[in-house]
């Protein structure tokens, strides 16, 4: 069985990282897996093939990304957040890797890497793992308070459009034209799969849920006192951690975190952060804190998760919530909102706390409940156990293997 994963963006990024970990898990199961990507980083993996190998290909890759976003520029009052069109891309069907593959597995395919029209050229079974909402929308990656994807888009709030026939509605129609009906869609959370089933674009497609994955050998338990010493944190206060690649992302809900933190006792809590964040915001909170900035390596993340007493995930909309799972794998309970992807991960008052959406006050209640819980050690054990049984790379790779085998068997019977 030969699987070719199509993955856009640097392999150190969130969505691409999940795809790469799955690729590794499949190889461990004896499946011949390869990745075709526009990432300039191949992680010294001979089975990762980048289309960006020299100056000429780098320039082409940049141009494709710019052309893909060109139509968006006509909407001058748009929100300054990612909006993808799928209009241009690299024709991967001409590659040797495509010709050798039994199944084509799409993941995150944006920034001008895949032209939706090229999907009609695929003459092999296709699996598409949805790692955000883009496959079902007219260009946005997270819809937030908009449900226009349920009626085919138009009047796009992120484009600040007042027209029914705008770029978003045109993108939906184009996707509808070029999406092969045999595609098997996979949502990385029940929420994401459910929203896809409600969308006009994907309502008649085969959609299932397989969670995202992490390596529980890499994200594992470390004594909290040892972890604090390694990080140079000298405090007896309870450590509250929040973090993401970019905490300023519009859907990460950092404003809800701020609402919650302001209700806590400054003398009892120490704040930790990772990811892109304005340090002035932290200073104004009045808490003792430490900001670790952007962390790329697993070791640093593992130590920070382990040193913390609770991890806060205040996202308003999240396809899955990989940071939640990473923290739990390190034995740290999580507080999140009872909504979107994270609600699938946490069992309320068993391995964390699910606050009422989107109440900063209840987020604060959740933090207090975890930190003052007489059975805190049990919460930590439950968190680790939940991840090992549901989201470890071995578990997820096995689920995809079953899906691939089912698809191949169905094709052989036709």
C-alpha positions as CSV (number, residue, x, y, z in Angstrom):
1,X,0.0,0.0,0.0
2,X,1.5,3.3,-1.1
3,X,0.2,6.6,0.3
4,X,1.1,10.1,-1.0
5,X,0.3,12.9,1.4
6,X,-0.1,16.4,-0.1
7,X,0.9,18.9,2.6
8,X,1.3,22.7,2.2
9,X,3.3,24.9,4.5
10,X,6.4,24.3,6.5
11,X,6.5,20.9,8.2
12,X,7.3,22.7,11.5
13,X,3.8,24.3,11.4
14,X,0.7,23.0,13.2
15,X,-1.3,21.4,10.5
16,X,1.7,20.1,8.6
17,X,3.2,18.8,11.8
18,X,0.2,16.6,12.4
19,X,0.4,15.3,8.8
20,X,4.1,14.5,9.2
21,X,3.6,12.6,12.5
22,X,0.9,10.5,10.8
23,X,3.3,9.8,8.0
24,X,5.8,8.5,10.5
25,X,3.2,6.4,12.3
26,X,2.2,4.8,9.0
27,X,5.8,3.9,8.1
28,X,6.1,2.2,11.5
29,X,3.1,0.1,10.5
30,X,4.9,-1.0,7.4
31,X,2.9,1.3,5.0
32,X,4.9,3.0,2.2
33,X,4.2,6.6,2.9
34,X,5.6,9.7,1.2
35,X,4.9,13.4,1.6
36,X,4.9,15.9,-1.3
37,X,5.2,19.5,0.0
38,X,6.2,23.0,-0.7
39,X,8.0,23.1,2.7
40,X,11.6,24.2,2.5
41,X,12.2,21.9,5.5
42,X,12.2,18.2,4.8
43,X,13.4,17.1,8.3
44,X,16.1,15.0,6.6
45,X,13.5,12.4,5.7
46,X,14.0,10.7,2.3
47,X,10.3,10.1,2.1
48,X,9.6,13.9,2.2
49,X,9.8,15.4,-1.3
50,X,9.7,19.2,-1.6
51,X,8.9,20.9,-4.8
52,X,11.0,23.9,-3.5
53,X,14.6,22.8,-4.1
54,X,16.3,25.8,-5.7
55,X,16.1,29.5,-6.3
56,X,13.8,29.1,-9.4
57,X,11.3,26.8,-7.6
58,X,11.3,29.1,-4.5
59,X,10.4,32.1,-6.7
60,X,7.6,30.0,-8.3
61,X,6.3,29.0,-4.9
62,X,6.2,32.6,-3.7
63,X,4.4,33.7,-6.9
64,X,1.8,30.9,-6.6
65,X,1.1,32.1,-3.1
66,X,0.7,35.7,-4.2
67,X,-1.5,34.8,-7.1
68,X,-3.7,32.7,-4.9
69,X,-4.4,35.7,-2.6
70,X,-4.6,38.3,-5.4
71,X,-8.5,38.3,-5.8
72,X,-8.8,38.9,-2.0
73,X,-6.9,42.3,-2.4
74,X,-9.9,43.8,-4.2
75,X,-11.8,43.7,-0.9
76,X,-10.1,46.6,0.8
77,X,-12.2,46.6,3.9
78,X,-11.6,42.9,4.6
79,X,-10.4,41.5,7.9
80,X,-6.6,41.1,7.8
81,X,-6.7,37.3,8.4
82,X,-5.9,34.3,6.2
83,X,-8.3,33.8,3.3
84,X,-7.4,31.2,0.6
85,X,-8.9,30.8,-2.9
86,X,-7.4,27.5,-4.2
87,X,-7.1,29.2,-7.7
88,X,-3.5,28.3,-8.4
89,X,-1.1,25.5,-7.5
90,X,1.6,23.0,-8.3
91,X,0.3,20.2,-10.6
92,X,1.3,17.2,-8.4
93,X,-0.4,14.7,-10.8
94,X,2.7,15.0,-13.1
95,X,5.1,13.8,-10.5
96,X,6.6,10.3,-10.1
97,X,5.3,10.2,-6.5
98,X,1.7,10.6,-7.7
99,X,2.0,8.0,-10.4
100,X,3.4,5.4,-7.9
101,X,0.8,6.0,-5.2
102,X,-2.3,3.9,-4.5
103,X,-4.1,6.6,-2.5
104,X,-3.7,10.4,-2.5
105,X,-4.1,11.9,1.0
106,X,-4.7,15.7,1.1
107,X,-4.1,17.6,4.3
108,X,-3.7,21.4,4.5
109,X,-3.3,22.4,0.8
110,X,-3.3,26.2,0.8
111,X,-0.9,29.2,0.2
112,X,-1.1,28.4,-3.6
113,X,0.1,24.8,-3.3
114,X,-3.0,23.0,-4.7
115,X,-5.3,24.3,-7.5
116,X,-8.8,22.9,-6.9
117,X,-9.1,22.2,-10.6
118,X,-6.2,19.8,-10.5
119,X,-8.3,17.5,-8.2
120,X,-10.3,16.4,-11.3
121,X,-7.0,15.0,-12.8
122,X,-6.6,12.5,-9.9
123,X,-7.5,9.0,-11.1
124,X,-6.9,7.4,-7.7
125,X,-8.8,7.2,-4.4
126,X,-8.6,10.4,-2.4
127,X,-8.7,11.0,1.4
128,X,-8.8,14.6,2.6
129,X,-8.1,15.3,6.2
130,X,-9.8,18.6,7.2
131,X,-7.5,20.4,9.6
132,X,-9.6,23.6,9.6
133,X,-12.8,24.8,8.0
134,X,-11.4,25.8,4.6
135,X,-12.5,22.6,2.7
136,X,-16.2,23.5,3.4
137,X,-16.1,27.3,3.1
138,X,-15.7,30.0,0.4
139,X,-12.2,30.9,1.5
140,X,-12.1,31.5,5.3
141,X,-10.3,29.0,7.5
142,X,-12.4,29.6,10.6
143,X,-15.9,31.1,10.1
144,X,-16.3,32.4,13.7
145,X,-19.8,33.9,14.0
146,X,-20.7,33.3,10.4
147,X,-22.7,30.3,9.1
148,X,-23.0,31.3,5.5
149,X,-21.0,28.2,4.5
150,X,-24.3,26.3,5.3
151,X,-26.0,28.1,2.3
152,X,-23.0,28.3,-0.1
153,X,-21.4,31.5,1.2
154,X,-21.8,35.0,-0.2
155,X,-22.0,38.2,1.9
156,X,-18.7,37.2,3.4
157,X,-18.1,38.8,6.8
158,X,-14.4,38.3,6.6
159,X,-14.3,40.0,3.2
160,X,-16.7,42.6,4.6
161,X,-18.8,42.0,1.5
162,X,-22.5,43.0,1.1
163,X,-23.1,41.0,-2.1
164,X,-24.6,37.5,-2.4
165,X,-22.4,36.9,-5.4
166,X,-19.0,37.7,-4.1
167,X,-15.6,35.9,-4.1
168,X,-16.6,33.5,-1.4
169,X,-19.7,32.3,-3.2
170,X,-17.7,31.9,-6.4
171,X,-15.1,29.8,-4.6
172,X,-17.8,27.5,-3.3
173,X,-19.2,27.0,-6.8
174,X,-15.7,26.3,-8.1
175,X,-15.0,23.8,-5.4
176,X,-18.3,22.1,-6.1
177,X,-17.4,21.9,-9.8
178,X,-14.0,20.3,-9.2
179,X,-14.4,18.1,-6.1
180,X,-14.5,14.4,-7.1
181,X,-17.6,12.8,-5.6
182,X,-15.6,9.8,-4.4
183,X,-13.4,11.8,-1.9
184,X,-13.5,10.5,1.7
185,X,-13.3,13.4,4.1
186,X,-11.9,13.1,7.6
187,X,-12.5,15.7,10.3
188,X,-10.0,15.9,13.1
189,X,-12.9,16.4,15.6
190,X,-16.5,15.6,15.8
191,X,-17.3,19.3,15.7
192,X,-15.4,19.8,12.5
193,X,-17.0,16.7,10.8
194,X,-20.5,17.9,12.0
195,X,-20.0,21.4,10.5
196,X,-18.9,19.8,7.2
197,X,-22.0,17.7,7.1
198,X,-24.1,20.9,7.6
199,X,-22.3,22.8,4.8
200,X,-23.9,23.1,1.4
201,X,-20.6,22.1,-0.2
202,X,-19.9,18.9,1.6
203,X,-23.3,17.7,2.9
204,X,-23.5,14.8,0.4
205,X,-19.9,13.6,0.8
206,X,-18.6,10.6,2.9
207,X,-17.3,12.2,6.1
208,X,-15.9,10.6,9.2
209,X,-13.8,11.6,12.3
210,X,-10.3,10.6,13.2
211,X,-8.6,12.7,15.8
212,X,-5.3,14.5,15.5
213,X,-2.2,12.8,16.8
214,X,0.9,13.4,19.0
215,X,3.8,11.2,20.1
216,X,3.2,10.3,23.8
217,X,6.8,9.2,24.0
218,X,8.0,12.7,23.3
219,X,5.3,14.4,25.3
220,X,5.6,12.5,28.5
221,X,5.6,13.0,32.3
222,X,8.4,14.9,34.0
223,X,8.4,15.8,37.7
224,X,7.1,19.3,38.2
225,X,9.8,20.5,40.5
226,X,12.5,19.3,38.2
227,X,10.8,21.0,35.3
228,X,10.6,24.3,37.2
229,X,14.3,24.1,38.0
230,X,15.2,23.4,34.3
231,X,13.2,26.5,33.3
232,X,14.6,28.7,36.1
233,X,11.2,29.3,37.7
234,X,11.6,29.9,41.4
235,X,8.1,30.1,42.9
236,X,5.7,28.3,45.2
237,X,2.8,29.8,43.4
238,X,0.5,27.7,41.2
239,X,1.7,28.0,37.5
240,X,-0.9,28.8,34.9
241,X,0.2,28.2,31.3
242,X,-1.4,29.5,28.1
243,X,0.2,29.2,24.6
244,X,-0.1,28.7,20.9
245,X,2.0,29.4,17.8
246,X,0.4,32.8,17.7
247,X,-1.8,33.9,20.6
248,X,-2.8,36.9,18.6
249,X,-4.7,34.7,16.1
250,X,-8.3,35.9,16.0
251,X,-9.8,32.6,17.0
252,X,-7.5,31.8,19.9
253,X,-9.7,33.7,22.4
254,X,-6.8,35.4,24.3
255,X,-9.2,38.2,25.3
256,X,-11.3,35.5,27.2
257,X,-8.1,34.4,28.9
258,X,-7.5,38.0,30.1
259,X,-11.1,38.2,31.4
260,X,-10.5,35.0,33.5
261,X,-7.0,35.9,34.8
262,X,-8.2,39.3,36.1
263,X,-10.5,37.4,38.5
264,X,-7.7,35.5,40.1
265,X,-5.5,36.3,43.1
266,X,-2.2,37.8,41.9
267,X,-0.4,36.6,45.1
268,X,-1.2,32.9,44.4
269,X,-0.6,32.5,40.7
270,X,2.4,32.6,38.4
271,X,1.7,33.0,34.7
272,X,3.6,31.4,31.9
273,X,3.3,32.0,28.1
274,X,4.6,30.6,24.9
275,X,4.0,31.8,21.3
276,X,3.8,35.3,19.7
277,X,2.4,37.8,22.2
278,X,2.7,41.5,23.0
279,X,4.7,41.6,26.2
280,X,3.0,44.9,27.2
281,X,-0.3,43.0,27.6
282,X,1.4,40.7,30.1
283,X,3.0,43.4,32.1
284,X,-0.3,45.2,32.6
285,X,-1.8,42.2,34.2
286,X,0.2,42.7,37.4
287,X,1.1,39.0,37.9
288,X,4.5,37.5,38.3
289,X,5.2,35.9,35.0
290,X,7.6,34.4,32.5
291,X,7.2,34.6,28.7
292,X,9.1,31.9,26.7
293,X,8.3,33.2,23.3
294,X,8.0,30.9,20.3
295,X,9.0,27.3,21.1
296,X,9.8,25.0,18.2
297,X,11.3,22.0,19.9
298,X,9.4,19.2,21.7
299,X,11.8,19.1,24.6
300,X,11.2,22.7,25.6
301,X,7.4,22.3,25.3
302,X,7.5,19.1,27.3
303,X,9.4,20.8,30.2
304,X,7.0,23.8,30.2
305,X,3.8,21.7,30.1
306,X,5.2,19.6,32.9
307,X,6.2,22.5,35.1
308,X,2.7,24.0,34.9
309,X,-0.2,23.1,37.2
310,X,-2.9,23.9,34.6
311,X,-3.0,24.7,30.9
312,X,-5.6,27.2,29.6
313,X,-7.1,26.8,26.1
314,X,-9.4,29.7,25.6
315,X,-10.1,29.3,21.8
316,X,-13.3,30.5,20.4
317,X,-13.1,28.1,17.5
318,X,-10.6,25.3,17.1
319,X,-10.6,22.4,14.7
320,X,-8.9,20.1,17.3
321,X,-6.6,21.6,19.9
322,X,-3.2,19.9,19.7
323,X,-1.8,22.0,22.6
324,X,-4.4,20.6,24.9
325,X,-3.4,17.1,24.1
326,X,0.3,17.8,24.4
327,X,-0.3,19.3,27.9
328,X,-2.4,16.4,29.0
329,X,0.2,13.9,27.7
330,X,2.6,15.6,30.1
331,X,0.1,15.1,33.0
332,X,-1.2,18.7,33.1
333,X,-5.0,19.1,33.3
334,X,-6.6,21.6,30.9
335,X,-9.3,24.2,31.1
336,X,-11.1,25.0,27.9
337,X,-14.5,26.1,26.6
338,X,-17.2,23.4,26.1
339,X,-17.2,24.1,22.3
340,X,-15.8,23.2,18.9
341,X,-12.8,20.8,18.8
342,X,-11.6,21.0,22.4
343,X,-14.9,19.7,23.8
344,X,-14.1,16.3,22.3
345,X,-10.8,16.1,24.1
346,X,-11.7,17.0,27.7
347,X,-14.0,15.0,30.0
348,X,-15.5,17.6,32.3
349,X,-14.1,17.3,35.9
350,X,-12.3,14.1,35.1
351,X,-9.1,15.3,33.3
352,X,-9.9,19.0,33.1
353,X,-12.7,21.5,33.1
354,X,-15.0,22.7,30.3
355,X,-16.2,26.2,30.9
356,X,-19.5,27.6,29.5
357,X,-18.9,29.1,26.1
358,X,-17.6,31.8,26.0
359,X,-17.7,33.0,29.6
360,X,-14.4,34.4,31.0
361,X,-15.8,34.1,34.5
362,X,-16.4,30.3,34.2
363,X,-13.0,29.9,32.7
364,X,-11.7,31.4,35.9
365,X,-13.9,29.0,37.9
366,X,-12.4,26.2,36.0
367,X,-8.8,27.3,36.8
368,X,-9.7,27.5,40.5
369,X,-11.4,24.2,40.4
370,X,-8.4,22.4,38.9
371,X,-5.8,24.1,41.0
372,X,-7.6,23.6,44.3
373,X,-8.8,20.1,43.6
374,X,-8.1,17.6,46.4
375,X,-7.8,14.9,43.8
376,X,-5.4,16.9,41.6
377,X,-2.9,14.0,41.1
378,X,-5.8,11.9,39.8
379,X,-6.7,14.6,37.3
380,X,-3.1,14.5,36.0
381,X,-3.2,10.7,35.7
382,X,-6.5,10.8,33.9
383,X,-5.2,13.4,31.5
384,X,-2.2,11.3,30.5
385,X,-4.4,8.2,30.2
386,X,-6.9,9.9,27.9
387,X,-4.3,10.9,25.4
388,X,-2.5,7.6,25.3
389,X,-5.7,5.8,24.7
390,X,-7.2,8.2,22.1
391,X,-4.6,10.4,20.4
392,X,-1.2,8.7,20.4
393,X,0.2,8.5,16.9
394,X,0.0,4.6,16.9
395,X,-3.7,4.7,17.6
396,X,-4.4,7.3,14.9
397,X,-2.2,5.6,12.3
398,X,-4.0,2.3,12.9
399,X,-7.4,4.1,12.2
400,X,-6.1,5.5,8.9
401,X,-4.7,2.1,7.9
402,X,-8.2,0.7,8.4
403,X,-9.6,3.5,6.2
404,X,-7.1,2.9,3.5
405,X,-7.7,-0.8,3.5
406,X,-11.4,-0.3,3.3
407,X,-11.0,2.1,0.3
408,X,-8.7,-0.3,-1.6
409,X,-11.1,-3.2,-0.9
410,X,-14.1,-1.2,-2.2
411,X,-12.2,-0.3,-5.4
412,X,-11.2,-3.9,-6.0
413,X,-14.9,-4.9,-5.8
414,X,-16.0,-2.3,-8.3
